[in-house]
Amino acid sequence: MPVLTATPTPIPTATPIPILTPTAMSMPVLTATPTPILTATPIPIPTATPIPTPTAMSMPVLTATPTPIPTPARIPASDCGACRGVVRGARVLRSVGRAARPHRVLRAFAQVSAFDFGCRRWQERGSEMKSSTQRWSWLIALVAGATAFGACGGGDDSGETGCAPDATQPCMCTSGSSGTQTCLGDGAGWDACDCSGDSGPDADGDTDSDTDTDTDTDGDTDCTTPAGTWASTGTMGTVRAHHASVLLKNGKVLVAGGSVDLSANGWPVGTNSSELYDPETGTWTPTGSMNSDRMVPALLLPNGKVLVVGNGGGGDSGSSSAELYDPDSGSWAFTGSMTYARKDHAIALLSGGKVLAIGGYAVPAGGGMTDESMAATTEIYDPATGEWTFTGSMNTPRVRPTATVLSSGKVLVTGGVTWSAPTKPYESLDSAEIYDPTTGTWSDAGSMNTDRAAHTAILLPDGKVLIAGGAKFSIGSTPTTPSTTFQVVNHLSSAEIFNPSSGTWTAVENMSVPRSGHTATLLCDGTVLVIGGSEEVAELASVEIFDPATGLWTQTDDMATPSSGHGATLLPNGNVLISGGNESVDCGGVCSSYPPLFRAEIFH
């Protein structure tokens, strides 16, 4: 581990402090239990007999920074380590006690050392390491955290240690968004970064996934893996399906819009109503209504507001308008409109806080939509200005694709339905594309093993993407009777994984049943919960869990009510809220409609 040797290059030439002994840093990681981290020594990094440096720890990540340790003047260890060690030791103990896996122990300690002591450079470094696909990167984060502790930076890299009791300052959560830390006073420095309510980029559990797979970002909220049982949690004030469901920073869940009925010609009828679910009380309360009926995805912006875009409430019309929900006032307000009116599109939150709107049925604002209006165009929303601008177009027009933000910040778009007139107007796609925000361009990402739409896409902790289920669509003229149109819908049980590093697709074990219109939610332990959906003419109550470590699916308890088109939101405690959806009914054959639901259930 070159960074940690006595070589003067990576270590500033200051009087060594015992807590910086690099060999001591390996001991707590390599023991069978986290106990060595929690010794009674008030300084959390004990001196230990050197052990051989693992060859894997050559750490190209650390050598990339020529001067990994800040060089401010240090203060006496008695003023830094002892007092803080006692305060932080309690936090480490609590975090380790909750940890379900070794990497959580390492993260807890790295957060205490790097984040709690406020060295901004190492906060950023730890955040970068968070997205690494290699588990040993946690050890690097641990070493970096200890180095930051040794530098004893107080609240920044300036070496200041004092702060006024109860003073606050902004800090960075591991998901990349902002939190707040409070001064403990009495020379103890700053408290841990308070990221309560922080859900990272993917607050709604949909396809624009979050690289932070664990909502327990500060050790204060115990995000645990559900045991696998269901419980009712009240009923919403309005029936709804295909609605938005977003976890707010205050821990409540916003549910907005969706379809509430069908019109005479079979088109869904939308609503503008919204309501809030409080996990603490298990109750639903109304909140402000949107200015337009909508059936659209929604996402949480870094400023805590919620953005909804397009889709004018059902039927064959789209909308160019967008709205913002303010949790503080409980009200909605229009923001800038897109250039194109869109429906059945996808949206994704980019790493810089801007929003990408992708494809769907799209026509210039004010124009009429037809079956041929499938679009490859994309637009970007800037929350700072409230304005939309065009960016590069996809290679293929797509309706109802998935959009997943990768660890690199690029966006993976998969499948969906396209228009390929005149012989086959509609067909599902097996192709995938990647958007690069730095260049505003799209590139080919290979092809899935099967074409699919109405599927799910989830970013896994290792940076890969799980694609599950969906349906194959083919609508057009038959070879023998060109004047007759037909539709073949083949629901899929297959699943596959995309590896961004190699650009390859690999099939994994099939789900237990075919399903489309289901939800997929990343749980705190890195497994993926798949719920409900449709299979031919029936809605499903079945639930199964995918384990990336084994590539296998495991069935768990069914929901009380079969449904598709429901909302699924990961709560701060690790439970999953299911709301609304379309109910399965016995209509004696192919059903043209399924009634929306009031119901809400908790998977815990």
C-alpha positions in Angstrom: 0.0 0.0 0.0 2.4 2.8 -1.2 0.3 5.6 0.1 0.6 4.3 3.6 4.3 3.6 3.8 6.9 5.9 5.4 7.8 7.2 1.9 7.6 11.0 2.1 5.8 11.4 -1.2 2.2 10.6 -0.3 2.5 11.7 3.4 3.1 15.3 4.3 6.3 15.9 6.3 4.7 16.6 9.6 5.3 15.1 13.0 3.7 11.7 12.9 0.7 11.1 15.1 0.1 7.6 16.4 -3.4 7.5 15.0 -1.9 7.8 11.5 0.0 4.5 11.7 -1.1 3.0 8.3 -0.6 -0.6 9.4 -3.1 -0.2 12.1 -5.7 0.6 9.5 -5.8 -2.8 8.0 -6.4 -4.7 11.2 -10.1 -3.9 11.7 -10.9 -4.7 8.1 -9.2 -8.0 8.0 -10.4 -9.5 11.2 -13.4 -11.8 11.3 -15.5 -9.3 13.3 -15.6 -5.5 13.5 -14.6 -5.6 17.2 -11.1 -4.3 16.7 -12.5 -1.1 15.4 -14.5 -0.7 18.7 -11.7 -1.1 21.2 -11.9 0.9 24.4 -9.0 3.1 23.2 -10.4 6.6 23.0 -8.6 7.1 19.6 -10.5 4.8 17.2 -7.3 3.8 15.3 -5.0 1.7 17.6 -1.4 1.1 16.9 -0.9 -2.5 15.9 1.9 -4.8 14.7 2.4 -4.4 11.0 0.9 -7.0 8.8 1.9 -7.8 5.2 0.4 -5.3 2.8 -2.0 -7.1 0.5 -0.9 -6.9 -3.2 -4.5 -6.0 -4.2 -4.1 -2.8 -2.2 -1.7 -1.2 -4.7 -4.7 1.1 -5.1 -4.5 2.8 -8.4 -7.4 4.9 -7.1 -5.2 6.5 -4.5 -2.1 6.9 -6.7 -4.2 8.9 -9.1 -4.0 11.8 -6.6 -0.4 12.8 -6.2 -0.9 14.4 -2.8 -3.7 12.5 -1.1 -3.3 14.1 2.3 -4.1 17.7 2.9 -1.2 19.8 4.2 -2.7 22.3 6.7 -1.0 22.8 10.1 -2.0 20.1 12.5 -3.2 20.5 16.0 -2.3 18.5 19.0 -3.8 15.0 19.0 -5.0 15.6 22.6 -7.3 18.3 21.2 -8.4 16.3 18.2 -8.4 12.5 18.7 -9.5 11.9 22.3 -12.6 14.1 22.5 -13.8 13.2 19.0 -12.9 9.5 19.4 -15.3 9.2 22.3 -18.1 11.0 20.5 -17.6 9.2 17.2 -16.9 5.8 18.9 -20.5 5.7 20.0 -21.7 6.3 16.4 -19.4 3.6 15.1 -20.7 1.1 17.7 -24.3 1.8 16.8 -23.7 1.6 13.0 -21.7 -1.6 13.4 -24.4 -3.1 15.6 -26.9 -2.6 12.8 -24.7 -3.7 10.0 -25.9 -6.7 8.1 -22.8 -7.1 5.9 -19.0 -6.4 6.4 -19.0 -3.6 3.8 -21.6 -1.8 6.0 -19.1 -1.9 8.9 -16.4 -0.4 6.7 -18.7 2.2 5.3 -19.9 3.2 8.8 -16.3 3.7 9.9 -15.3 5.5 6.7 -18.2 7.8 7.1 -17.2 8.6 10.7 -13.6 9.2 9.8 -14.0 11.0 6.5 -17.4 12.6 6.6 -17.9 13.4 10.3 -14.6 15.1 10.6 -15.5 17.4 7.7 -12.5 17.1 5.4 -14.2 18.1 2.2 -11.6 16.6 -0.1 -12.1 13.2 1.4 -15.9 13.5 1.4 -15.7 13.9 -2.3 -13.2 11.1 -2.6 -15.3 8.8 -0.5 -18.3 9.6 -2.7 -16.4 8.6 -5.8 -15.3 5.4 -4.1 -19.0 4.7 -3.3 -19.7 3.9 -6.9 -16.8 1.5 -7.3 -17.7 -2.0 -8.3 -15.0 -3.6 -6.1 -15.7 -4.3 -2.5 -12.1 -3.6 -1.5 -12.7 0.0 -2.4 -14.4 0.2 1.0 -11.0 -0.5 2.6 -9.5 2.4 0.5 -12.3 4.6 1.8 -11.5 3.5 5.3 -7.8 4.4 4.9 -8.8 7.7 3.3 -11.1 8.4 6.2 -8.4 7.7 8.8 -6.0 9.9 6.9 -8.6 12.7 7.0 -9.0 12.0 10.7 -5.3 12.3 11.2 -5.3 15.6 9.4 -8.0 16.6 11.8 -9.5 19.2 9.5 -12.4 20.3 11.7 -14.9 21.6 9.2 -12.9 21.8 6.0 -9.3 21.4 4.7 -8.1 24.5 6.5 -7.2 22.8 9.8 -9.7 24.7 11.8 -11.3 22.7 14.6 -13.5 25.1 16.4 -17.2 25.7 15.7 -20.0 27.4 17.6 -22.3 24.9 19.4 -25.4 24.1 17.4 -24.0 25.9 14.3 -24.9 24.2 11.0 -23.2 23.9 7.7 -24.0 22.0 4.4 -22.4 18.6 3.8 -22.5 16.0 1.1 -24.4 12.8 1.4 -23.1 9.6 -0.1 -25.9 9.8 -2.8 -24.4 13.0 -4.0 -27.1 15.4 -2.7 -26.8 17.9 0.2 -27.3 17.3 3.9 -26.6 19.3 7.0 -24.3 18.8 9.9 -24.4 20.4 13.3 -21.6 21.5 15.6 -21.4 19.4 18.8 -19.4 22.0 20.7 -16.9 21.4 23.5 -14.2 20.8 20.9 -16.0 17.7 19.5 -16.3 19.3 16.1 -19.1 18.6 13.6 -21.8 15.9 13.9 -22.4 13.4 11.2 -23.9 14.6 7.9 -27.7 14.5 8.4 -29.1 13.0 5.2 -32.5 12.1 6.6 -35.1 12.1 3.8 -32.3 12.0 1.3 -33.2 9.4 -1.3 -30.6 10.2 -3.9 -31.4 10.7 -7.5 -34.0 7.9 -7.7 -36.5 8.9 -5.1 -39.4 7.1 -6.8 -38.0 3.7 -7.2 -38.6 3.8 -11.0 -36.2 3.3 -13.8 -33.9 6.3 -13.3 -31.9 4.5 -10.6 -29.8 5.7 -7.8 -26.2 4.7 -7.4 -26.7 4.8 -3.6 -28.4 1.5 -2.9 -28.8 2.0 0.9 -30.9 4.9 2.3 -29.0 4.7 5.6 -26.5 7.3 4.5 -25.7 8.7 7.9 -26.1 5.9 10.3 -29.2 7.5 11.9 -31.9 5.7 9.9 -31.8 1.9 10.1 -32.6 0.8 6.6 -33.1 -3.0 6.9 -34.1 -5.6 4.5 -37.8 -6.6 4.9 -38.7 -10.0 6.3 -41.0 -10.6 3.4 -44.6 -10.1 4.8 -47.4 -7.7 3.8 -49.7 -5.4 5.8 -52.4 -3.0 4.8 -51.6 0.6 5.4 -54.9 2.5 4.9 -56.5 3.6 1.7 -55.9 6.6 -0.6 -58.5 9.2 -1.0 -58.6 8.6 -4.8 -58.4 5.5 -6.9 -55.5 5.7 -9.2 -53.1 3.6 -11.4 -50.1 4.5 -13.5 -49.4 7.4 -11.1 -46.3 9.1 -9.7 -45.0 7.9 -6.3 -42.0 9.9 -4.9 -40.2 9.8 -1.5 -39.8 13.3 -0.3 -36.8 14.5 1.8 -39.1 14.8 4.9 -39.7 11.0 4.7 -43.3 11.3 3.4 -44.5 9.9 0.1 -46.1 12.0 -2.6 -48.6 10.3 -4.8 -49.9 12.3 -7.8 -52.0 12.0 -10.9 -52.7 8.7 -12.6 -55.7 7.1 -14.3 -59.0 7.0 -12.4 -61.4 5.6 -15.0 -61.8 4.9 -18.7 -63.6 7.0 -21.2 -66.4 5.7 -23.5 -63.8 5.0 -26.3 -61.5 3.1 -23.9 -58.9 5.8 -23.2 -57.8 6.3 -19.6 -59.2 9.3 -17.8 -56.5 11.1 -15.7 -56.7 13.1 -12.5 -54.8 16.1 -11.1 -55.2 15.1 -7.4 -52.3 14.4 -5.1 -52.0 13.0 -1.6 -49.3 12.3 1.0 -48.5 9.1 2.9 -46.9 9.4 6.3 -44.9 6.2 7.2 -44.9 7.2 10.9 -48.7 7.2 11.2 -49.6 5.0 8.3 -52.2 7.6 7.1 -53.0 9.4 3.9 -53.8 13.2 3.7 -54.7 15.3 0.6 -52.3 17.9 -0.6 -52.4 20.5 -3.4 -53.7 19.4 -6.9 -51.7 19.7 -10.1 -52.8 22.3 -12.6 -53.5 19.6 -15.2 -54.6 16.0 -15.2 -51.5 13.8 -15.7 -50.4 10.2 -15.9 -46.6 10.6 -15.9 -43.5 9.6 -14.0 -42.1 12.0 -11.5 -38.7 12.6 -9.9 -37.3 14.4 -6.9 -34.9 17.3 -7.7 -31.9 18.0 -5.5 -33.7 21.1 -4.1 -36.4 18.9 -2.7 -39.1 19.8 -5.2 -40.9 17.2 -7.4 -41.0 17.5 -11.2 -43.7 16.1 -13.4 -43.5 16.4 -17.2 -45.9 16.1 -20.1 -48.8 13.6 -20.7 -52.0 15.6 -20.5 -54.1 13.1 -18.5 -54.8 10.2 -20.9 -56.5 9.9 -24.2 -54.5 10.4 -27.4 -53.2 13.8 -26.4 -49.8 14.8 -24.9 -48.7 17.9 -23.1 -45.6 20.1 -23.3 -46.2 21.6 -19.8 -44.3 20.7 -16.6 -45.1 21.4 -13.0 -43.2 21.5 -9.7 -44.5 20.4 -6.3 -43.2 22.3 -3.3 -43.4 20.2 -0.1 -43.0 23.3 2.1 -46.2 24.9 0.7 -48.0 21.7 -0.4 -48.7 23.4 -3.8 -48.0 22.9 -7.5 -46.8 25.6 -9.9 -46.0 25.5 -13.6 -42.4 25.7 -14.8 -41.0 26.1 -18.3 -42.7 24.0 -21.0 -41.0 21.6 -23.4 -40.7 22.4 -27.1 -42.6 19.1 -27.8 -45.8 17.8 -26.3 -45.1 14.3 -25.0 -46.7 11.2 -23.6 -45.4 7.7 -22.8 -41.9 9.2 -22.6 -39.2 8.6 -20.0 -37.3 11.0 -17.8 -34.0 10.8 -15.9 -32.2 12.9 -13.4 -28.7 13.7 -14.6 -25.8 14.0 -12.1 -25.7 17.8 -12.4 -29.3 18.1 -11.3 -30.7 18.7 -14.8 -33.5 16.4 -16.2 -33.6 14.5 -19.5 -36.9 13.9 -21.2 -36.7 11.0 -23.7 -38.8 10.0 -26.7 -42.4 9.0 -26.3 -45.2 10.2 -28.6 -44.0 13.7 -29.3 -45.2 16.5 -31.6 -44.5 20.2 -31.6 -46.5 21.9 -28.9 -50.1 22.5 -30.2 -49.8 19.8 -32.9 -52.0 16.7 -33.1 -50.7 13.3 -32.2 -51.1 10.2 -34.4 -49.7 6.6 -34.3 -46.8 7.9 -36.4 -45.8 10.5 -33.8 -43.2 8.3 -32.0 -40.1 10.4 -31.4 -36.4 10.1 -31.1 -36.1 13.6 -29.8 -34.9 14.5 -26.3 -34.9 17.7 -24.3 -33.1 18.9 -21.1 -34.6 20.8 -18.2 -32.5 23.2 -16.1 -34.1 23.7 -12.7 -31.9 26.9 -12.2 -33.6 28.6 -15.2 -36.8 26.6 -15.5 -36.1 26.3 -19.3 -35.9 23.4 -21.7 -33.4 23.0 -24.5 -33.0 20.3 -27.2 -30.1 17.8 -27.0 -29.1 15.0 -29.3 -31.7 12.7 -30.7 -31.7 8.9 -30.2 -30.9 6.6 -33.1 -34.4 5.0 -32.8 -37.8 6.5 -31.9 -39.1 4.9 -28.7 -42.4 4.9 -26.8 -42.3 3.6 -23.1 -38.6 2.9 -22.9 -36.8 2.6 -19.6 -34.1 5.2 -18.6 -31.4 4.3 -16.1 -28.7 6.6 -14.9 -25.4 4.7 -14.7 -22.7 5.1 -12.2 -20.7 7.0 -14.8 -23.5 9.6 -15.1 -24.5 8.4 -18.6 -28.1 7.3 -19.3 -29.0 3.8 -20.5 -32.2 3.6 -22.5 -33.6 0.2 -23.4 -36.4 -1.3 -25.4 -39.9 0.2 -25.8 -42.1 0.2 -28.9 -41.3 1.9 -32.2 -43.1 2.7 -35.5 -41.8 0.8 -38.6 -44.5 1.4 -41.2 -45.8 0.3 -43.6 -45.5 -3.4 -43.1 -45.5 -3.5 -39.3 -46.5 -0.2 -37.7 -45.7 -1.2 -34.2 -43.0 -3.5 -32.8 -41.1 -3.9 -29.6 -37.4 -3.2 -29.6 -34.4 -5.2 -28.4 -32.0 -2.3 -29.0 -30.4 -0.1 -26.3 -28.7 3.3 -26.4 -26.5 5.4 -24.1 -26.7 9.1 -23.7 -23.5 11.0 -22.7 -24.4 14.3 -21.0 -20.9 15.7 -21.5 -21.3 15.6 -25.3 -25.1 15.5 -25.7 -24.8 12.5 -28.0 -26.2 9.0 -28.2 -24.3 5.8 -28.9 -25.3 2.2 -29.5 -25.3 -0.1 -26.4 -25.9 -3.4 -28.2 -29.0 -5.5 -28.1 -30.9 -7.3 -25.4 -31.4 -11.0 -25.8 -35.1 -10.3 -26.6 -37.2 -7.3 -27.6 -39.4 -6.0 -24.8 -41.5 -3.1 -23.6 -43.3 -2.5 -20.3 -40.3 -4.0 -18.5 -38.2 -2.7 -15.6 -34.6 -1.6 -15.4 -32.7 -1.2 -12.1 -29.1 -0.2 -11.4 -27.4 -2.7 -9.2 -24.8 -1.9 -6.5 -22.0 -3.2 -8.8 -22.9 -0.7 -11.5 -24.6 -3.3 -13.8 -28.3 -3.0 -14.8 -31.0 -5.7 -14.3 -33.7 -5.9 -17.0 -36.7 -8.0 -16.1 -40.0 -9.1 -17.7 -42.1 -6.9 -20.0 -43.9 -8.0 -23.2 -43.2 -8.5 -26.9 -45.5 -6.3 -29.1 -46.2 -6.8 -32.8 -49.1 -5.0 -34.4 -49.5 -4.9 -38.2 -50.6 -6.7 -41.3 -50.3 -10.5 -41.5 -48.3 -11.9 -44.5 -51.4 -13.8 -45.8 -54.1 -11.2 -45.1 -52.5 -7.8 -45.5 -55.8 -5.9 -44.8 -56.2 -7.5 -41.4 -54.4 -6.1 -38.4 -53.5 -8.1 -35.4 -51.7 -7.8 -32.1 -49.5 -10.4 -30.5 -48.6 -9.8 -26.8 -46.2 -12.3 -25.3 -45.5 -11.6 -21.7 -42.0 -12.3 -20.6 -40.4 -14.0 -17.6 -36.9 -13.6 -18.9 -34.3 -11.3 -17.2 -30.8 -10.1 -18.3 -28.0 -8.0 -17.1 -26.2 -5.2 -18.9 -22.5 -4.6 -18.1 -21.6 -1.0 -18.9 -17.8 -1.8 -18.6 -17.9 -4.3 -21.4 -21.1 -3.2 -23.2 -22.4 -6.8 -23.1 -25.8 -8.4 -22.2 -26.0 -11.6 -20.2 -29.2 -13.7 -19.6 -29.9 -14.7 -16.0 -32.4 -17.1 -14.5 -36.0 -16.4 -15.5 -38.6 -15.2 -13.0 -41.1 -17.7 -11.8 -43.9 -16.3 -14.0 -44.1 -13.9 -17.0 -45.0 -10.4 -16.1 -45.3 -6.9 -17.5 -46.5 -3.6 -16.0 -44.8 -4.7 -12.7 -42.5 -2.7 -10.4 -38.9 -3.4 -9.5 -37.4 -1.8 -6.3 -33.8 -2.0 -5.1 -33.7 -3.0 -1.4 -31.2 -2.0 1.2 -29.2 -5.2 0.9 -28.7 -4.8 -2.8 -31.4 -7.4 -3.9 -34.3 -6.4 -6.2 -37.9 -6.8 -5.3 -40.3 -7.4 -8.2 -44.0 -7.0 -7.5 -47.2 -7.9 -9.4 -47.8 -7.0 -13.0 -49.9 -8.7 -15.7 -49.8 -12.1 -17.2 -52.0 -12.5 -20.3 -55.5 -11.6 -19.0 -54.8 -11.7 -15.3 -53.1 -9.3 -12.9 -50.6 -10.9 -10.5 -50.2 -10.8 -6.7 -47.0 -12.8 -6.8 -43.7 -11.3 -5.6 -40.1 -12.4 -6.1 -36.6 -11.2 -5.2 -33.5 -11.3 -7.4 -30.1 -11.7 -5.8 -27.3 -10.3 -7.9 -24.7 -12.3 -6.0 -26.2 -15.6 -7.2 -28.2 -14.6 -10.3 -31.2 -16.4 -8.9 -34.8 -15.5 -8.0 -36.6 -16.4 -4.8 -40.4 -16.2 -4.3 -41.8 -14.5 -1.3 -45.3 -13.8 0.1 -48.0 -12.5 -2.3 -49.7 -9.2 -2.0 -53.2 -9.2 -0.7 -54.5 -7.7 -4.0 -53.3 -8.6 -7.5 -52.4 -5.5 -9.5 -50.4 -3.9 -12.3 -49.6 -0.2 -12.8 -49.2 0.3 -9.1 -46.6 2.6 -7.4 -43.7 1.2 -5.5 -41.6 3.4 -3.2 -38.7 2.4 -0.9 -39.2 4.0 2.5 -36.3 5.2 4.7 -36.6 2.2 7.0 -36.2 -0.3 4.1 -39.9 -1.2 3.8 -41.7 -0.8 0.4 -45.0 1.1 0.0 -47.3 -0.2 -2.8 -50.2 2.1 -3.8 -53.1 1.9 -6.2 -52.8 0.0 -9.5 -55.2 -1.8 -11.7 -57.1 -4.7 -10.2 -57.6 -8.0 -11.8 -61.2 -8.9 -12.6 -62.9 -11.9 -14.2 -64.3 -10.7 -17.5 -64.6 -14.1 -19.1 -61.9 -13.5 -21.6 -59.7 -10.6 -22.8 -60.4 -7.5 -20.7 -60.2 -4.1 -22.1 -60.1 -2.4 -18.7 -59.1 -3.1 -15.2 -60.5 -0.9 -12.4 -58.0 1.3 -10.4 -57.6 0.7 -6.7 -57.7 2.7 -3.5 -55.6 0.2 -1.7 -52.1 0.6 -0.2 -49.9 -2.1 1.2 -46.5 -2.3 3.0 -43.9 -5.0 2.3 -42.0 -5.3 5.5 
